[in-house]
C-alpha cells in the first residue's frame, strides 16, 4: 500500500520551498463535488482544502472523478475510514488524483468544513479547521498492486493575465485549478465560461 501522511507532506513542501507557498507543490483534499455549471463541458467541480488550509476548487473530467469516487467508496467500506478525492501537486504539471483518507473520528470535522462551504459562511477559524483536518489525513495511491492514481495535466488559462478564481464571502477569492486527462487536448475556458465560474460560491 502506497501511503503518504498529509502532515509529512506539508512539512516536506514547506522546507523544500523555503516556506514560499506560492511556488511549492500543493496537495488538496476534496470536501464536496458537483457538476460544473458549464453545460458544454463534462466536468466536475471539487471544493477542496489545500495543505495550507486555504479553500480552492479543481475542475476535472467527469470520467476521472467517477472512477476515483467509486474506488473511494469501496476503500471506505474495506477499511472503515473516510475516503474522498485528493490531488497531489495540484499546481504542477504532474498533478495526480488519488484517494485522500482519514479516520472515522474525523467525519464530524469533515462535515463541519464542508458545511461551512455549502452554507457560504466561512467561520473565522476555517483555516485552522482545514489545516487540522489535512494534517490528520493521508494519501493512498495504490493497494495490492492496484493503482488508484489518475494522472492529469493543468490547463493554463492563457486567455487572461489574472489567475482563474471564484469569489468567496467577504471579498476573498479561491483559486480554480482546471485540469484534463493526459491524452486530451487542453481546452482553456472562454471569457464567458470564466465569468460564470467566478461566481460559484
Helices and strands as residue ranges (DSSP letters): E 2-5, H 6-16, E 28-35, E 43-50, E 55-61, H 62-79, E 81-88, E 96-103, G 104-106, H 107-118, H 126-135, E 138-143, E 146-147, E 150-154, E 165-167, G 169-171, E 173-181, H 191-197
